Amino acid sequence: MLELRASKSTIIMAQLGAVWAVGAITLPLVWRFLPVAATGGGESGVVLLALLGTVLVLAHLTVVITATRRASALGATVAGRVLWALLVLGAGTAGWALGWAATDVAGLGVSRSGLLSSLLGGIPFVLAAGMSLRGRLLGLTALGLSVVLIGAGVVVLRQESPDEFEARLATAGVRRETTYVVAVPGYRPNGGRDYGRGLGDGGFLPGNPDAIPPDRHIAIVAYDRLMVGEKMCGQPTALDSRLTWGSCTAEPGGLVYRNNEIVHGYQVPVGRRYVTVVGTPSVDHDLLRAAALSLHLATARELGAGHGQTGDHYAAKIPGYAGQPTGIPAGMLYLPSDRTGIGAQSVAIHLYVTYEDGEDVCFRAVECTPDGAGLTYVRHEDTHGYMTRRGEVNVQVLGGLRAGGTTLRQATLNARPVTEEELRRVLPPLQPRHTVDRLRRWLRTF
């Protein structure tokens, strides 16, 4: 009885040793010669070497199971032995590849050490063969070890290495030192990255769309070309204007009021030109009519310093509005004098973080005063908000003139550096470079 047990133990050891050689010797050799095959024969050379390696390994395993058939539950028949060889080759190769990738990701350097590759490379094949050994204890032990190793490999592959994280930062152009986040009550991130729970690192708009005031501006532009055959209420239509479609109404005094879903206003003949007075839907109709009746060539005062009259700039008297010249197309743009009727800009909030040690936050500011708690209140022509110094960076939260000062102040105090976990969540993944990268991305979906 002891001799029989010793004989079976010897057969088992012989089988496992021969199987171990597949992963310890054969596969590393094939892997080493793949670059040579690629250089010599290209893709066809790699395929040929892979097929040759597969045939040799299958032949080797077939010989092994034939000589040690008594040790395996699949060794009694020819079909069973062929199945055994295929299962050991398939499962062992999959485990070998998983272990290779996992140890490289973990930075263990197994693939760079010939000794470690030889010692550990055969383990997946031994475990694959061990699951079919006669005796429930041996099979269950091999199965349990396989499950543990596969689970560990999956956990490692799902994790993101420091090098991969730094590459994601570089690809996205993110500097952790100047990336701050804040949540503004009643607002949602709009621009920059959305970290969830209202946290953002760029622009913010009110969460309720009804809280965004309508945009109110008026543009005055002169045109000297007409659309052929196009008329509205008997009046020719200027080419390239914003009043070329929609409805029209002939009004007393020869004016033609034009209206569409985007803008409304007038097209007024002045000499050989047609001057359009165009307003956004929220601009009062009577205000546009009064502007159309007061058209004139813009004066030097209306144009402002640095702008000369070329005959292209027409102006009008529009109470409550201030005009400024525009370049393309040449004309005048009128915005509400109090700078609060500029749509989303008047309530938008922006978080800025800069590295400039000597930055003058008061440059071109209308108002710039200390406000306690290390804060400085800054007001510009269209924005206002607060700035504070945090270590080596300046943190500013600026908003439109309709954004509440208390909200801006508290947001400046609440702004904090982004955490690594938050960045990992929002940064786009790297594009996969090879099969291991695709496998890792797939595993992270679970």
C-alpha positions in Angstrom: 0.0 0.0 0.0 2.8 2.4 0.8 4.5 1.5 -2.4 1.3 2.3 -4.3 1.0 5.6 -2.6 4.6 6.5 -3.3 4.2 5.5 -6.9 1.2 7.7 -7.3 3.0 10.6 -5.5 5.9 10.2 -7.9 3.6 10.2 -10.9 1.9 13.3 -9.6 5.2 15.1 -9.0 6.4 14.1 -12.4 3.3 15.4 -14.1 3.3 18.7 -12.3 7.0 19.1 -12.9 6.6 18.5 -16.6 3.7 20.9 -16.7 5.6 23.5 -14.8 8.3 23.5 -17.5 5.7 24.8 -20.0 5.3 28.1 -18.2 8.8 28.3 -16.8 10.8 27.5 -20.0 8.7 27.1 -23.2 6.5 30.3 -23.0 9.3 32.6 -21.9 11.4 31.3 -24.9 8.5 31.9 -27.3 7.9 35.4 -25.8 11.6 36.2 -26.2 11.7 35.3 -29.8 8.5 37.1 -30.8 10.4 40.4 -31.5 12.8 38.5 -33.7 9.9 36.9 -35.6 8.3 40.3 -36.0 11.5 41.8 -37.4 12.1 38.9 -39.8 8.6 38.1 -41.0 6.4 40.8 -39.8 2.9 39.8 -38.6 3.1 36.5 -40.5 6.3 35.7 -38.6 4.6 36.3 -35.3 1.6 34.1 -36.2 3.8 31.3 -37.4 5.9 31.3 -34.3 2.8 31.4 -32.1 1.3 28.4 -34.0 4.5 26.5 -33.8 4.8 27.2 -30.1 1.2 26.0 -29.6 1.7 22.8 -31.5 4.9 22.0 -29.5 3.3 22.7 -26.1 0.3 20.6 -27.0 2.5 17.8 -28.1 4.5 18.1 -24.9 1.4 18.1 -22.7 0.0 15.1 -24.6 3.1 13.1 -23.9 3.0 14.2 -20.2 -0.6 13.1 -19.7 -0.1 9.9 -21.6 2.9 9.0 -19.3 1.1 10.1 -16.1 -2.5 9.1 -16.9 -3.0 7.4 -13.6 -2.6 10.8 -11.8 -5.4 12.5 -13.6 -9.2 12.0 -13.6 -9.1 12.7 -17.4 -6.3 10.3 -18.2 -8.3 7.2 -18.8 -9.3 7.8 -22.4 -7.7 9.4 -25.5 -10.5 12.1 -25.7 -9.9 12.8 -22.0 -6.2 13.2 -22.4 -6.7 15.6 -25.4 -9.2 17.6 -23.4 -6.7 17.7 -20.5 -3.9 19.0 -22.8 -6.2 21.7 -24.2 -7.5 22.8 -20.8 -4.0 23.0 -19.2 -2.7 24.9 -22.2 -5.7 27.4 -22.3 -6.1 27.9 -18.5 -2.4 28.0 -17.9 -1.7 30.5 -20.6 -4.5 32.7 -19.5 -3.3 32.6 -15.9 0.3 33.1 -17.0 -0.7 36.2 -19.0 -2.8 37.5 -16.1 0.0 37.1 -13.7 2.6 38.7 -16.1 0.4 41.7 -16.5 -0.5 42.0 -12.8 3.1 41.7 -11.5 4.2 44.4 -14.1 1.4 46.8 -13.0 2.3 46.2 -9.4 5.9 47.1 -10.1 7.3 43.8 -9.0 9.5 43.5 -12.0 8.9 39.7 -12.5 9.0 40.1 -16.3 12.4 41.7 -16.1 13.9 38.9 -14.1 14.7 35.6 -15.9 15.0 33.7 -12.6 11.6 35.0 -11.2 9.9 34.3 -14.6 11.1 30.7 -14.5 10.2 30.1 -10.9 6.7 31.7 -11.1 5.8 31.3 -14.7 4.9 27.6 -14.4 2.5 28.0 -11.4 -0.6 28.7 -13.5 0.0 25.5 -15.5 0.6 23.5 -12.4 -2.7 24.8 -10.8 -4.6 24.0 -14.1 -3.3 20.5 -14.1 -3.8 20.1 -10.3 -7.6 20.7 -10.6 -7.9 17.4 -12.5 -5.8 15.3 -10.2 -7.3 12.2 -8.6 -8.3 13.0 -5.1 -10.8 15.6 -4.0 -8.4 17.4 -1.6 -5.7 18.0 -4.3 -8.3 19.2 -6.8 -10.0 21.6 -4.4 -6.7 22.9 -3.2 -5.6 23.7 -6.8 -9.0 25.3 -7.4 -8.9 27.4 -4.3 -5.4 28.7 -5.0 -6.4 29.5 -8.6 -9.4 31.5 -7.4 -7.2 33.4 -4.9 -4.5 34.2 -7.4 -7.0 35.2 -10.1 -8.8 37.5 -7.6 -5.5 39.1 -6.6 -4.6 39.7 -10.2 -7.9 41.3 -11.0 -7.7 43.6 -8.0 -4.2 44.6 -9.0 -5.2 45.3 -12.6 -8.2 47.3 -11.6 -6.0 49.7 -9.5 -4.4 52.7 -11.1 -0.7 53.1 -10.8 0.9 56.4 -9.8 2.5 56.6 -13.3 -0.8 56.1 -15.0 -2.4 58.8 -12.9 0.3 61.3 -13.7 -0.1 60.5 -17.4 -3.8 61.3 -17.1 -3.0 64.6 -15.4 -0.5 65.5 -18.2 -2.9 64.5 -21.0 -5.7 66.6 -19.5 -3.4 69.5 -18.8 -4.2 69.6 -15.1 -1.9 70.9 -12.4 -2.9 69.8 -9.0 -1.4 72.8 -7.3 -3.7 75.2 -9.1 -6.8 73.0 -9.3 -9.3 74.1 -6.6 -13.0 73.1 -6.3 -16.0 74.7 -4.6 -19.7 74.2 -4.4 -21.9 77.3 -4.7 -25.4 77.0 -3.2 -28.0 77.4 -5.8 -25.5 77.0 -8.7 -24.3 74.2 -10.9 -20.9 73.7 -12.5 -20.9 75.0 -16.1 -17.5 74.9 -17.7 -14.5 73.2 -16.2 -15.0 69.8 -14.6 -18.1 68.6 -12.7 -17.0 66.6 -9.6 -20.6 65.8 -8.5 -22.5 67.2 -5.5 -22.3 70.7 -7.0 -18.4 70.7 -6.9 -16.7 72.4 -9.9 -13.4 74.0 -10.7 -14.4 76.6 -13.3 -17.7 78.3 -14.2 -21.0 78.1 -12.4 -24.6 79.1 -13.5 -27.8 79.2 -11.4 -29.4 75.8 -11.0 -32.8 77.3 -11.8 -32.8 78.4 -15.5 -35.5 81.0 -14.6 -32.9 82.8 -12.4 -30.8 83.6 -15.5 -32.0 87.1 -16.7 -32.6 87.6 -20.4 -29.8 89.1 -22.5 -30.5 92.7 -23.5 -28.3 94.2 -26.1 -28.7 96.3 -29.3 -26.5 96.2 -32.4 -26.3 98.9 -35.1 -24.7 97.8 -38.3 -24.7 99.4 -41.8 -24.8 97.4 -45.0 -24.3 98.5 -48.6 -25.4 95.3 -50.4 -28.9 94.0 -50.9 -30.3 90.5 -51.5 -31.5 90.2 -55.1 -35.3 90.0 -55.3 -35.8 89.8 -51.5 -38.2 92.2 -49.9 -40.1 92.4 -46.7 -43.2 94.6 -46.6 -42.0 96.3 -49.8 -38.6 97.1 -48.4 -35.4 95.6 -49.9 -33.4 93.3 -47.6 -29.7 93.9 -46.7 -27.4 91.1 -47.5 -25.8 89.3 -44.4 -28.0 91.2 -41.9 -29.8 89.4 -39.1 -33.2 90.7 -40.3 -33.5 88.7 -43.5 -36.4 86.4 -42.4 -39.4 86.3 -40.1 -42.4 88.6 -40.1 -42.7 92.3 -40.9 -45.0 95.3 -40.2 -45.1 98.6 -42.1 -45.3 101.4 -39.5 -46.0 105.1 -39.8 -43.2 107.2 -41.0 -41.9 104.7 -43.5 -40.3 102.3 -41.0 -40.6 98.6 -41.4 -40.5 96.5 -38.2 -39.0 93.1 -38.6 -39.2 90.2 -36.1 -38.1 86.6 -35.9 -37.4 84.1 -33.1 -33.9 85.3 -32.5 -33.9 89.1 -32.9 -36.2 92.0 -33.8 -35.7 95.6 -35.0 -35.5 97.9 -38.0 -33.7 98.3 -41.3 -33.4 102.0 -42.1 -32.2 103.5 -45.4 -29.5 106.1 -44.8 -28.1 107.4 -48.1 -27.0 104.4 -50.1 -26.9 102.2 -47.1 -29.3 100.2 -45.0 -28.6 100.5 -41.3 -30.0 97.8 -39.1 -31.0 98.4 -35.5 -31.3 94.9 -34.0 -32.2 93.9 -30.4 -32.6 90.7 -28.5 -36.2 89.6 -27.8 -36.1 91.1 -24.3 -35.4 94.6 -25.6 -38.5 96.8 -25.7 -40.0 97.4 -29.2 -40.5 101.1 -28.6 -36.9 101.5 -27.5 -35.8 100.0 -30.8 -38.1 102.3 -32.8 -36.8 105.4 -31.0 -33.2 104.3 -31.7 -34.1 103.8 -35.4 -35.5 107.3 -35.5 -32.3 108.8 -34.0 -29.7 107.2 -36.2 -26.6 109.3 -37.1 -22.9 108.9 -37.8 -21.2 108.1 -34.5 -19.3 111.1 -33.1 -15.7 110.9 -31.8 -17.1 111.0 -28.3 -19.4 108.1 -29.0 -16.6 106.0 -30.6 -14.2 106.6 -27.7 -10.4 106.9 -27.7 -8.5 104.9 -30.2 -11.4 104.6 -32.7 -11.7 106.8 -35.8 -14.8 107.3 -37.9 -14.5 105.5 -41.2 -18.1 106.1 -42.3 -19.2 102.6 -41.1 -20.2 103.4 -37.5 -23.7 104.7 -36.9 -25.0 105.5 -33.4 -28.3 106.3 -31.8 -29.7 107.8 -28.6 -30.8 104.9 -26.4 -31.6 105.8 -22.8 -30.1 103.4 -20.2 -27.6 101.9 -22.7 -23.9 102.6 -23.4 -22.4 102.0 -26.8 -19.0 100.8 -27.9 -17.7 100.3 -31.4 -17.3 96.8 -32.9 -14.9 95.6 -35.6 -16.4 92.7 -37.6 -18.9 93.7 -38.8 -18.1 97.4 -38.2 -20.8 99.0 -36.0 -21.9 99.8 -32.5 -22.9 97.5 -29.7 -25.2 98.9 -26.9 -25.3 97.2 -23.5 -27.3 98.3 -20.4 -25.4 101.0 -18.6 -25.7 99.2 -15.3 -24.0 96.1 -16.9 -26.7 93.8 -15.4 -28.7 93.0 -18.5 -26.1 90.9 -20.2 -27.9 87.6 -19.8 -26.0 84.7 -18.1 -22.9 86.7 -17.7 -24.6 89.0 -15.2 -25.2 86.0 -12.8 -22.4 83.6 -13.8 -19.6 82.8 -11.2 -16.1 81.8 -12.0 -13.3 80.3 -9.9 -9.8 81.3 -10.8 -6.5 80.0 -9.3 -3.2 81.6 -10.4 0.4 81.1 -9.5 1.6 84.7 -9.9 3.2 85.7 -6.6 3.3 89.4 -7.6 -0.1 89.5 -9.2 -1.8 92.9 -8.8 -5.5 92.0 -8.2 -6.4 95.7 -8.2 -5.1 96.3 -11.7 -7.9 98.1 -13.7 -10.3 97.5 -10.8 -13.1 100.0 -10.2 -13.0 99.1 -6.5 -10.4 97.1 -4.5 -10.6 97.0 -0.7 -9.6 94.5 2.1 -12.5 92.7 3.5 -11.2 90.8 6.5 -10.3 87.0 6.8 -7.5 87.6 4.3 -10.0 88.6 1.6 -9.9 91.4 -0.9 -13.0 92.7 -2.5 -12.5 93.5 -6.2 -15.0 95.1 -8.6 -14.5 95.6 -12.3 -16.7 97.0 -15.0 -18.7 93.8 -15.5 -17.7 91.6 -12.5 -17.1 91.7 -8.8 -15.9 89.2 -6.2 -13.1 88.3 -3.8 -9.5 87.1 -3.8 -7.5 85.4 -1.1 -3.9 84.0 -0.9 -3.5 80.3 -0.3 0.1 79.3 0.1 1.7 80.0 -3.3 -1.5 80.6 -5.2 -4.1 83.3 -5.5 -7.8 82.1 -5.3 -10.4 84.4 -6.9 -14.2 83.9 -7.1 -15.7 86.5 -9.5 -19.2 86.8 -10.7 -21.5 89.1 -12.7 -22.9 92.2 -11.1 -26.1 90.4 -10.3 -24.3 87.6 -8.4 -24.7 88.1 -4.7 -21.7 89.5 -2.9 -22.3 87.2 0.2 -22.4 84.2 -2.1 -19.1 85.2 -3.8 -17.4 85.8 -0.4 -18.4 82.5 1.0 -17.4 80.6 -2.1 -13.9 82.2 -1.9 -13.6 81.0 1.7 -14.9 77.5 0.8 -12.7 76.9 -2.2 -10.2 74.2 -1.5 -7.6 72.1 -3.3 -9.0 69.1 -5.3 -8.4 65.7 -3.8 -6.7 62.9 -5.8 -9.8 60.8 -5.5 -11.9 63.5 -7.0 -9.4 63.9 -9.9 -9.3 60.2 -10.5 -13.1 60.3 -10.8 -13.4 63.0 -13.4 -10.2 62.8 -15.5 -10.8 61.0 -18.9 -9.0 57.6 -19.1 -6.0 57.1 -21.2 -6.4 55.6 -24.6 -5.5 51.9 -24.4 -2.1 51.1 -26.0 -2.3 47.3 -25.9 -4.3 44.4 -24.8 -3.5 44.7 -21.1 -4.8 48.3 -21.1 -8.0 47.2 -22.8 -8.3 44.4 -20.2 -7.8 46.8 -17.3 -10.4 49.3 -18.7 -12.9 46.4 -19.1 -12.3 45.2 -15.5 -12.9 48.7 -14.1 -16.4 48.6 -15.5 -17.5 46.1 -12.9 
